């Protein structure tokens, strides 16, 4: 097994010329990988490639790629970091108690399925604003691959076909207002799957940018569909939608600069808390075998404290003052790290917030030949979102309203609890766990990482960084190494990849952990080796593709 040593990997950043000219993509499917790579080969930059990939995934990865959802884009370009928040917003007609019955209990299915589950989509505006600020290629050209794949069809991967078939069976058994089967029942292996309504929508967006989606024909189709079926999103909601440029979080760790997502994501904050606590406890990590029981226990102890703070303090910063600086302050991190019980499980009830005052997402990573990088995570929340396709426009809508706290202290689908910081308010963005992340050394990108997986995203990204920079794994080893997930609640429950070794599992059960062996996440990682050469990897269990060229 790999063992952590006191000698941290040192990358050599007097890069040879061929390394400086390398580019790489790590994508969740082959269509987005090929399209993004072609943009880079044709002289486009990392943001151009990200825009193309985003729209292609709306066609070829319907369970998570989207124009009916939202996401985050972390950009490092020309030595400067930037962060674009195009997370969905609650409609104007939304209100705090909209998912509670007359007895005040949460109606768990309403924020997950059907017409009332969707926030106002942000993906089209996000891609547009990224392109307007950093893109170099014509907008229309960047959408052309997605239009072609929707109009002429793409041959779906057998995993996607099985996924669609299983979802259609669930819809037929319990419809909840979903019309998914009307649009996807024709998908079969080895035959092109065409989406003419989606192709027409993408053509309109290619011609007019976001004006069509938020004020034009597509907006009218979406708002009319909502009105017909009793939904909430209106023309006013669409016209008022904005994406926001925010300052990315940045902290030092083991000689690296770590850039990650600020609120309304909880991902970057919890990730940086965990990394900084790990650094404080470095002596306890030193010499531990990778994925040994003691190592996994320490990861769980760190996560437990990060998720306690997530539940209490994190939400949309435009509506709630998230105490970011306090949560990342060295003295606070030091106190939290010292609370870690290195020998046994800390009592869950005693892990309170420390201050005194959604799983089928998708991620992609890009580095261009100039060394610019993009880390993008985008989502419609659960697989295939709300299961509702906008009639006449051909795209799936998100079910992101479940990422709000329908009621303080009541877990959402992913088991995450929240407080008033994340309660439903019109025009508010729901809390997220998406964690697009970039690591720098002396201003050079050393790693671009991210994953889908709801609340498990944070632990996937955290462990990918430890795998690469503490255990010196290759990019492929980094994404394929078994991972674990703990999030405070359910009590003492550790989720893990099925291939976590049996000796570790038995030792963790003996310590008192309850084990849940369901795989999670789909890491897409680009990293540099000790010679400055790029490596790219997509998790082998998925259907992603990674290229270095």
ROTOR-435475 format. One record per residue (C-alpha): y, z, x. Coordinates in steps of 0.2 Angstrom, whole numbers, padded with zeros to 4 digits, always signed. Example, Ala and Ser with C-alpha at 12.3 -4.5 7.8 and 13.67 -1.06 7.14 Angstrom:
BEGIN
-0022+0039+0062;-0005+0036+0068;
REM end
This chain:
BEGIN
+0000+0000+0000;+0018-0003+0005;+0026+0013+0012;+0045+0017+0013;+0051+0020+0030;+0068+0027+0037;+0072+0010+0044;+0081+0000+0030;+0080-0019+0031;+0095-0026+0040;+0099-0044+0036;+0107-0055+0049;+0122-0063+0042;+0127-0075+0055;+0119-0087+0045;+0112-0103+0052;+0120-0119+0045;+0104-0124+0035;+0104-0107+0027;+0122-0108+0022;+0119-0124+0014;+0104-0118+0004;+0105-0116-0015;+0092-0108-0027;+0089-0105-0045;+0077-0092-0053;+0075-0097-0072;+0064-0091-0086;+0057-0109-0089;+0055-0125-0080;+0067-0135-0091;+0082-0124-0087;+0077-0123-0068;+0076-0142-0067;+0093-0144-0076;+0102-0131-0066;+0095-0137-0050;+0101-0155-0054;+0119-0148-0057;+0119-0140-0040;+0112-0155-0031;+0125-0166-0039;+0139-0155-0032;+0141-0143-0046;+0144-0124-0042;+0134-0109-0048;+0145-0107-0064;+0142-0125-0069;+0123-0123-0067;+0124-0107-0077;+0133-0116-0091;+0120-0130-0091;+0105-0117-0090;+0113-0107-0105;+0113-0122-0117;+0096-0128-0111;+0088-0111-0115;+0095-0112-0132;+0084-0127-0135;+0068-0123-0125;+0067-0104-0125;+0070-0100-0143;+0064-0082-0143;+0079-0077-0132;+0090-0092-0126;+0103-0095-0139;+0120-0101-0146;+0118-0088-0160;+0118-0072-0149;+0128-0066-0134;+0127-0060-0116;+0135-0055-0100;+0139-0066-0084;+0142-0058-0067;+0151-0070-0055;+0153-0069-0037;+0164-0084-0031;+0174-0087-0016;+0172-0068-0011;+0178-0061-0027;+0168-0053-0041;+0171-0055-0060;+0162-0051-0076;+0162-0060-0092;+0158-0050-0108;+0153-0062-0122;+0143-0049-0132;+0142-0050-0151;+0154-0041-0162;+0151-0032-0178;+0158-0042-0193;+0174-0036-0202;+0163-0031-0217;+0152-0020-0207;+0154-0001-0208;+0146+0014-0201;+0134+0018-0215;+0128+0001-0219;+0110+0004-0214;+0108+0021-0223;+0100+0023-0240;+0106+0035-0254;+0098+0049-0245;+0106+0045-0229;+0090+0039-0220;+0091+0024-0209;+0083+0008-0217;+0075+0002-0201;+0071-0016-0206;+0089-0021-0211;+0097-0021-0194;+0082-0031-0187;+0077-0044-0199;+0086-0056-0211;+0104-0060-0216;+0112-0043-0213;+0105-0041-0195;+0117-0052-0186;+0133-0049-0176;+0146-0062-0173;+0139-0074-0159;+0148-0075-0143;+0137-0087-0132;+0147-0103-0135;+0164-0094-0131;+0156-0086-0116;+0150-0102-0108;+0167-0110-0112;+0177-0097-0104;+0166-0096-0089;+0168-0115-0087;+0187-0115-0090;+0189-0102-0076;+0177-0107-0063;+0168-0123-0068;+0170-0139-0058;+0160-0152-0068;+0165-0160-0085;+0160-0149-0100;+0152-0163-0109;+0141-0167-0094;+0135-0149-0093;+0129-0150-0111;+0120-0167-0109;+0103-0160-0104;+0102-0148-0119;+0107-0161-0131;+0094-0173-0124;+0080-0160-0125;+0085-0155-0143;+0086-0174-0149;+0072-0182-0140;+0061-0166-0139;+0053-0155-0126;+0035-0152-0123;+0033-0133-0126;+0023-0122-0115;+0007-0116-0122;+0013-0098-0121;+0028-0102-0132;+0017-0111-0145;+0006-0096-0146;+0022-0085-0148;+0029-0095-0162;+0012-0096-0171;+0011-0077-0171;+0028-0075-0176;+0026-0087-0191;+0011-0077-0197;+0021-0061-0197;+0035-0070-0207;+0023-0076-0220;+0016-0059-0222;+0033-0050-0223;+0047-0063-0225;+0063-0051-0225;+0073-0066-0229;+0068-0076-0213;+0066-0095-0214;+0060-0096-0196;+0044-0106-0201;+0053-0119-0210;+0060-0125-0193;+0047-0120-0180;+0030-0123-0189;+0029-0141-0182;+0028-0134-0164;+0012-0139-0156;+0006-0140-0138;+0007-0157-0129;+0019-0165-0141;+0038-0166-0140;+0046-0153-0152;+0063-0160-0159;+0077-0151-0166;+0089-0163-0174;+0101-0151-0182;+0103-0141-0166;+0106-0157-0157;+0120-0162-0169;+0128-0145-0167;+0127-0146-0148;+0135-0163-0149;+0150-0156-0158;+0151-0142-0146;+0151-0154-0131;+0165-0164-0139;+0177-0150-0145;+0171-0135-0135;+0171-0118-0145;+0183-0125-0158;+0168-0132-0168;+0158-0117-0167;+0172-0104-0171;+0183-0115-0182;+0175-0132-0186;+0160-0139-0194;+0148-0127-0187;+0158-0112-0192;+0159-0119-0210;+0140-0121-0210;+0137-0103-0203;+0150-0095-0215;+0143-0105-0230;+0125-0100-0226;+0131-0082-0224;+0140-0082-0241;+0125-0091-0250;+0113-0077-0244;+0124-0062-0245;+0127-0060-0226;+0143-0053-0218;+0149-0066-0205;+0164-0075-0212;+0176-0089-0206;+0188-0075-0201;+0175-0066-0190;+0172-0082-0181;+0190-0087-0179;+0194-0070-0172;+0180-0069-0159;+0185-0067-0141;+0175-0065-0125;+0183-0053-0112;+0184-0054-0093;+0181-0036-0086;+0180-0028-0069;+0162-0027-0064;+0156-0010-0058;+0154-0009-0039;+0146+0005-0028;+0140+0007-0011;+0121+0010-0008;+0111+0011+0008;+0124-0001+0017;+0125-0013+0002;+0138-0016-0011;+0130-0017-0028;+0139-0026-0042;+0134-0024-0059;+0138-0024-0078;+0152-0012-0085;+0153-0006-0103;+0149-0011-0116;+0133-0013-0106;+0125+0004-0101;+0114-0005-0089;+0126-0006-0074;+0131+0012-0076;+0114+0019-0077;+0107+0008-0063;+0121+0014-0051;+0118+0032-0056;+0100+0030-0052;+0103+0021-0036;+0116+0034-0030;+0104+0049-0035;+0090+0040-0025;+0101+0040-0010;+0105+0058-0012;+0086+0061-0013;+0082+0049+0001;+0072+0063+0011;+0060+0065-0004;+0057+0046-0005;+0055+0044+0014;+0037+0039+0018;+0031+0038+0000;+0018+0024-0004;+0025+0011-0016;+0020+0016-0034;+0011+0032-0029;+0011+0045-0042;+0025+0055-0033;+0036+0040-0031;+0034+0035-0050;+0037+0053-0054;+0054+0053-0045;+0059+0036-0053;+0056+0044-0070;+0066+0060-0066;+0081+0049-0061;+0079+0038-0076;+0078+0053-0088;+0095+0059-0082;+0103+0041-0083;+0097+0039-0101;+0103+0056-0106;+0121+0051-0101;+0118+0033-0109;+0115+0041-0126;+0130+0052-0126;+0144+0043-0117;+0142+0024-0118;+0149+0011-0130;+0162-0002-0132;+0176+0002-0120;+0188-0006-0132;+0184+0007-0145;+0178+0022-0135;+0184+0029-0118;+0168+0028-0108;+0170+0041-0093;+0164+0028-0080;+0173+0036-0065;+0166+0053-0069;+0148+0047-0072;+0148+0039-0055;+0158+0052-0045;+0149+0058-0030;+0150+0076-0034;+0143+0073-0051;+0129+0062-0045;+0125+0075-0032;+0124+0089-0045;+0112+0078-0056;+0101+0073-0041;+0099+0092-0037;+0092+0095-0055;+0078+0083-0051;+0061+0092-0051;+0051+0084-0037;+0035+0093-0041;+0033+0092-0060;+0040+0085-0076;+0058+0092-0080;+0058+0099-0098;+0065+0085-0109;+0075+0097-0120;+0084+0103-0105;+0090+0086-0099;+0107+0085-0108;+0121+0074-0105;+0129+0080-0088;+0147+0079-0092;+0156+0093-0101;+0167+0083-0113;+0086-0022-0141;+0066-0032-0127;+0066-0051-0128;+0081-0055-0119;+0082-0068-0105;+0090-0068-0088;+0093-0081-0074;+0100-0080-0056;+0109-0094-0046;+0116-0096-0029;+0125-0112-0024;+0127-0120-0007;+0144-0112-0004;+0136-0094-0007;+0143-0092-0024;+0132-0082-0036;+0129-0080-0055;+0118-0067-0063;+0117-0070-0082;+0108-0060-0095;+0109-0067-0113;+0100-0061-0129;+0097-0062-0148;+0089-0045-0146;+0071-0046-0153;+0060-0061-0151;+0068-0075-0161;+0082-0063-0166;+0084-0060-0185;+0071-0074-0188;+0085-0083-0198;+0090-0101-0194;+0107-0107-0200;+0103-0121-0212;+0112-0137-0206;+0116-0131-0189;+0098-0127-0183;+0101-0112-0172;+0093-0095-0173;+0104-0080-0177;+0104-0063-0167;+0098-0046-0174;+0110-0036-0162;+0116-0025-0176;+0101-0014-0172;+0109-0010-0155;+0122+0000-0164;+0118+0018-0168;+0114+0017-0187;+0114+0036-0187;+0118+0048-0173;+0102+0054-0164;+0090+0041-0174;+0081+0030-0161;+0083+0011-0163;+0069-0002-0161;+0068+0002-0142;+0068+0020-0144;+0086+0022-0138;+0096+0036-0146;+0115+0036-0147;+0131+0045-0153;+0147+0041-0161;+0152+0032-0145;+0140+0018-0152;+0142+0019-0171;+0146+0004-0181;+0164-0001-0182;+0171-0019-0187;+0175-0030-0172;+0166-0018-0161;+0153-0023-0148;+0136-0015-0148;+0130-0005-0133;+0118-0015-0122;+0105-0012-0108;+0108-0029-0100;+0110-0027-0081;+0115-0043-0072;+0117-0037-0054;+0122-0044-0037;+0120-0036-0020;+0131-0040-0005;+0131-0036+0013;+0147-0039+0023;+0153-0050+0009;+0137-0061+0009;+0126-0062-0007;+0109-0054-0002;+0101-0052-0019;+0104-0059-0037;+0093-0050-0050;+0091-0046-0068;+0078-0046-0082;+0075-0045-0101;+0067-0031-0109;+0079-0020-0120;+0080-0003-0112;+0067-0007-0099;+0079-0019-0091;+0088-0005-0081;+0072+0001-0073;+0066-0017-0070;+0082-0021-0060;+0082-0004-0052;+0064-0006-0045;+0067-0024-0040;+0081-0018-0028;+0070-0004-0021;+0056-0016-0019;+0066-0028-0009;+0078-0017+0001;+0068-0002+0004;+0050-0009+0004;+0055-0026+0012;+0045-0036-0001;+0047-0055-0002;+0056-0061-0018;+0039-0065-0026;+0032-0048-0021;+0047-0040-0028;+0046-0048-0046;+0027-0046-0047;+0024-0028-0041;+0019-0017-0056;+0034-0007-0063;+0036+0008-0073;+0049+0014-0087;+0055+0030-0093;+0070+0033-0104;+0070+0052-0108;+0062+0049-0126;+0049+0048-0131;+0045+0064-0122;+0036+0063-0106;+0031+0045-0110;+0029+0032-0095;+0027+0014-0099;+0019+0004-0085;+0012-0013-0081;-0006-0014-0084;-0010-0017-0066;-0003-0001-0060;-0017+0006-0049;-0029+0018-0057;-0027+0032-0045;-0008+0033-0049;-0012+0033-0068;-0024+0047-0067;-0012+0057-0056;+0002+0055-0068;-0009+0060-0083;-0014+0075-0074;+0005+0079-0071;+0007+0078-0090;+0014+0061-0093;+0008+0050-0108;+0005+0033-0102;+0009+0017-0112;+0001+0001-0103;+0012-0013-0111;+0020-0025-0099;+0038-0027-0100;+0052-0038-0092;+0053-0055-0084;+0062-0053-0067;+0071-0068-0060;+0076-0064-0042;+0085-0073-0028;+0086-0064-0011;+0089-0067+0008;+0076-0063+0021;+0079-0056+0038;+0084-0073+0044;+0096-0076+0031;+0085-0089+0022;+0085-0089+0003;+0069-0085-0007;+0068-0086-0026;+0055-0080-0038;+0051-0079-0056;+0038-0066-0062;+0021-0074-0062;+0016-0067-0080;+0030-0077-0088;+0034-0096-0089;+0048-0096-0077;+0052-0107-0062;+0061-0104-0046;+0068-0117-0033;+0076-0116-0016;+0083-0132-0010;
REM end
